[in-house]
Amino acid sequence: MKKDKFLNIVTRNFHIYKNSCTMFLWALSAVLSILANKFGTLYLVLGILPIFAFSVLFTNERKNTYL
């Protein structure tokens, strides 16, 4: 199965800048969660999305070589 070119670029950049991307996504999630206390459920749902993006990038980065 051929990967999408955009996903390839994002995964490669995530691998190179893993610490920076991780801190950015955690900070974004924290800020959106804090905004959820003031503005409501929409920001709480948006606060979960950066963690979801991090998990997709982190699991996509692993190389499966069990052939």
N, C-alpha and C positions, 0 to 999 in steps of 0.2 A: 504494500500500500504506500503510495507516494504522499509525503507530507506537504502541507500547504507552505508556500514560500514565506509568507508572513510569520507563520508559526515557527518555522526554522530559524528565522532571524531573531525572533523574540527569545526562543530557547537558547540560542547561542549567546546572545547578550546576557541572558539571565545566568548562564554558566560562568561567563567572564566576570560579571559584576554581581555575584550572588549576595554578598553582604550588603551592598548598597540597595539592591532591589528588595531584599528582605526587610531592612529597616524602613524603607519608604512605604512598603505595603502595610507593615505593622503600624506605622505612624498614621497612615491614611485611615486604617481601620479604627484606631483609637480616636482620632478626631471625629470621624463620622459617628462613632458610638457616643461620644460626649454630646455631639449635636442632637442625637436621638433623645437625650434627656430633655432638651428644650423644645425641639420641633416635632417629635413624634416617631411613629413606627417606620416611616419611609427611610429615615436616616439609619435606623437600626438594621433594616434589610440591606441598605447600601453598605453598612459597616461590615457585613459578612462577606460581601463580594471580593474585597482585596485578599482576604484569607483564602477564599475559594480559588482565586487566581494564583496565589502563591502555591497552593497544593497541586494545582494542575501543572504549573511550571516545574515544581520540584519532582513530581512523579514522571513527567515527560522527559526529564533530563537523564534519568537512569538508562543505562545500556543493558538490555537483556541479551546475554550471549549464551543462552542455554540451548544451543542447537546440536 
